């Protein structure tokens, strides 16, 4: 496997993980607040934002 392919797969995995966690949190909070659809969407968008942040950190800040 090439280095670029590994990096691409790692980024895709980060997006999948963060969006899934956001959806799960949205379902949990949606059941408490009785507004399931809105909180699922907010969780998915929040997860995508978090994944974007993690994938675009400057390399100098990673150790």
Helices and strands as residue ranges (DSSP letters): H 3-33, H 36-55, G 59-61
